[in-house]
Amino acid sequence: MPRTACVIGLGSMGGGAAASLLRQGFAVRGADPSVEARDRLAAAGGVPCTTPAEAARGADAVLVFVVNAAQTETALFGADGAAAAIGSGAVVLACATVPPLFAEELGRRLAVMGVPLLDAPVSGGPTKAATGEMTVMASGNA
């Protein structure tokens, strides 16, 4: 059975990441407010979901490709946020550029749930995202 990735935020970076994961054999579930973004995921072979919680159920990794700390907070802990649905053994990759103190607090909040966090902002733009060649600058607890 393939590993399952949840991608929250299917815009230029998250959509490219989702497509790259699908090409590598992952089962991908994705959430985005945009119907068009969810339709692109479905056309590529992924499973579109209307909420982050729905997308996170059963995922081995939850990748949050949003713009900032406020959107990361909403995607994980807002109404229908992914945090409530993340299962044991999953890991969260927060891919927005956020202040270090926010990332530390986010890591503590998820650790209480038994879920590790990688603060993993990315660069490379939509072109590198589409080809699976983004640069990831990740940090987290050992």
N, C-alpha and C positions, 0 to 999 in steps of 0.2 A: 504494500500500500504506500502511495507517495506521501511525503511529508506535506503538511498543510500550512500555508502562509496566509495570514490576513493582512491586507493592505488597506489602511484607512487614509483616504485622500488619493484619488485616482487622476489627479491633474497631470501636468507634463512630467514631473519627477516620479510620482507614485504610479502613474499609469505605465511609464516605461519600466519601472521596477517590477510591476505586476506581470507585464509581458515577458520580461527577462526570466522571471521565476517560472512562468508557464513553460517557456522554451527549455528550461532545465529540468522539467518533469515534476515540479511542485504542483499540488492542487492549490489553487488560489481562490480565496473568497475576498471580496472587496466591497468597501462602502464609500460612498461619496454623495453629497447632496444633489449632484448633477445627474439627471437621467441619462444624458448623452455619455458621460464618463462611465456609468454603469453598463450602458449598452456596448461601449467599446470593449469593456472587460468580458462581457458575455460573448461577443463576436470572436475574441481571442481564445475562448475556451475556459474562462474563469466563471465563478459563481457571483453574480451581483447581489448585494444585500443593501437594504435600505437604512440600516443602523450599524454603528460600530459594534454593538453588542452581538447582533446577529452574525456579523462577519467573524468575530473573535471566537465564537463557540467552536471548540475542537481544534483550534489552531495551535501549531507548535511554535510559531513565531508571529508576533503582532508588530507590523511595521507601520509607524504613524508618520505619514508624509503630509504634514500640514505646514502652515507658514510660521507660526510663532508659539510662544508659551500659552497664550490664552486658548488658541485652537487645540493645542495638545491637551490641555486641561479638559476642555469640552469633549474631545474625542475619547478620552479615557474615563473621566469621572462625571461628565455631564449626563443629562437625561439620555438613557439608552447608550451610555458609554461602554466602551469595551472592557474596562476593568472588572466589572461585575460578572463578565462571561468568560474571562480568561481562566483556563484550567491549569491544574498542577503540571509542572514540567515545561510550561511555555515560557518564552522570553519576550520582552518588549524592547523594540528598537525605536527610540524617539529620534526622528530624522530632521526635525526643525532646529534651526539655530536658536538656542534659548540661553538665558543667563545661567551661569554655573550654579548659583544657589537654588534656582528653580529645578535644575536637573538633579541636584542632591536631594532636595525634598521629594521630588517625584520618585526617585529611587527608594527612599525610605518608606514612602506610602505603599509602593508596590511590594517591597520586601516583607512588609507586615502580612501581605497576602501570599507570601512564598513565591513571588514572581520577580525574577531578576530584570534589571533595566540596563540596557546599553544606551548611553547618550551618544547618538550616531548621526550627527549632521552630515550632509552629503554635498558634493559639488560636482560640476561637470555639465550642468544644464540638461535640457531636454534631449539633446543629441546623444550624450553619453548615457543618459538614463535609458533611452530606447535600445541602445546596443549592449546594455549591461556593463558599461565601463565607468560608472560613477566612482568617484573617490569617496570613501567613507572614513570619517575621522571619529573613531569610536573609543569610548572609555566606559568603565564600569568596575564594579567590585570583582575581585579575583573569583 
